[in-house]
Amino acid sequence: MLILVVEDDDSVLRFISRGLREEGHTVDVCQDGEAAITQGGLQPYDMILLDWSLPGQDGLSVLRAWRSRGVISPVIMLTARDGQDAELLGLDAGADDYITKPFSFEILLARMRALLRRVSSVHDQPLQQVSVGEAVLDLRARTLQRGGERHELSSREFALLDHLLKHRGEVVSRTRIMDRVWQVSFDTTTNIVDVYIRYLRQKLDAPGCASQDSLIETVRGKGYRLKAQEEL
């Protein structure tokens, strides 16, 4: 794979880049935000590892700049910040995963493999577009078109909707969603699944849609269900 590592700490940068090269990957590196914004848009990287704390523009600013410019490479954010609020900030900015420092290299590789599996499961689908109610999901561009509005989906939103589509008409539990979309065991202290379901509803449903009429049903005590097309 071609991987971009953005990290200002020399020792951490050497640790990650050396390990990735030993695994057979090609690695480009950046150590400040401004250079990273430019480098990330030069070519389609298979994976980007992005530190939060950078000189110049921080990781969140870099990530928002990439996404606004159409950079769709999978991004794992690396940070010493802990806690749900920090994780949500990173994911909302467009990160696909989030790893708290310090971490082992084996854990980093495992998270990279898990993210690539999620991305591959979407791109392997033969269809280019799927109807979701009155919206149309473009599988290649990762966008939703509803009426005259076009919404870009973050990689996590896309993976969540993809999972619901694969089990359309079925009730999918929060535990199963966390396992398949986030690749982690369910944490009862986080509402991250509910947060991302809300993001999808805002893009899928008509303005002012009542909760009981949403395309994504909440099945109390069980999980969520994406209505089958014939039900609409």
NUZAVEX-688927 format. One record per residue (C-alpha): x, y negated, z negated; residue in one letter. Coordinates in steps of 0.05 Angstrom, whole numbers, plus 5000, padded with zeros to 4 digits. Each point is the difference from the previous one (the first is absolute). Example, Ala and Ser with C-alpha at 12.3 -4.5 7.8 and 13.67 -1.06 7.14 Angstrom:
2
524650904844a;502749315013s;
END
This chain:
232
500050005000m;501949275008l;499349684931i;500849284977l;502249914928v;499049304970v;503649954933e;504349454971d;503450424946d;506450275030d;500350634958s;492750195013v;500949855075l;506150455004r;496550554961f;493950015045i;503349885068s;505550514987r;494950534979g;495649875060l;505950045049r;502150664968e;493050255014e;501249845074g;496149345005h;502249375035t;499949424951v;499949245009d;500849554939v;498149304978c;501449644935q;495649385003d;492849835018g;501249565060e;504550505035a;495050564984a;494249635032i;504049945064t;502950704999q;493450344986g;497049725063g;505750185047l;498150735009q;494950514976p;503150324939y;497550694979d;500449784927m;501849374960i;502350004928l;498949304972l;502349724934d;495349514965w;505249534971s;504049695057l;503849345008p;496449505043g;493250305013q;497850564954d;497650685023g;492749824998l;501249405045s;504150425048v;494650545002l;494449505014r;504249685055a;501150685033w;492750194997r;497849335027s;504850105059r;497450695016g;505550424968v;496550664984i;506050414976s;498650394936p;502749614940v;501950264931i;501149444950m;505550094949l;499649604936t;501749964927a;493149714987r;495450494965d;492650024989g;493650045040q;499749255015d;506850015034a;498350625039e;493549705025l;503649375022l;504950415041g;494650445031l;495549415015d;505849655036a;500450595048g;504650514966a;498450735012d;503250254936d;503449724938y;505850294960i;502249724933t;507549974985k;503850384977p;498350605043f;503750635023s;501950075073f;496150655004e;493749644978i;501249475053l;500750535054l;493750354977a;496049365002r;502749855070m;497950695024r;493149924970a;499049335033l;502350265067l;495050584994r;494449504989r;502149585060v;500850625044s;493150274982s;497049365028v;504149975063h;498950735016d;492649895012q;498050075073p;494749464998l;502049275010q;493649704970q;494850244950v;493249694985s;498649854927v;493049724997g;500149375041e;507549954994a;505250315047v;506550264971l;506049965047d;504650564978l;506149755036r;499649264982a;497250154930r;494549485007t;492649974988l;495649625048q;493149814975r;495849515041g;504649445017g;504750124942e;506550395002r;503250254936h;507050284993e;500650574951l;505850104954s;503250695005s;496850204934r;493149765023e;501050385064f;502150644965a;494049954953l;495149895057l;503350565040d;499050484941h;492749804993l;498950105075l;503150694998k;494950184946h;494249595027r;493450174967g;503650334942e;501049744929v;507449894988v;502349934928s;504649454975r;504950554978t;500250285070r;500949305030i;505849854954m;503350665017d;499149955076r;500749255011v;504749784944w;503550684993q;499549964924v;495850314946s;494049604979f;501349484946d;493749854959t;502949324981t;500049735071t;494249775043n;504249965063i;495450475039v;494049574984d;503949375020v;501750295069y;492950265010i;497749284988r;505049755052y;497350495052l;492849824985r;501549265011q;502550185070k;495050545018l;493449734974d;495749435025a;500649354960p;495250024941g;499150755005c;497050294937a;504350524964s;494950555012q;500349875075d;507650025005s;503250485049l;504150274943i;495450274946e;501950044927t;497850674972v;499849884925r;504650464962g;502550345063k;503449525048g;498649695068y;496650215064r;500649695069l;493250065034k;499650435062a;498849625064q;493350335011e;497649734932e;500749285023l;
END
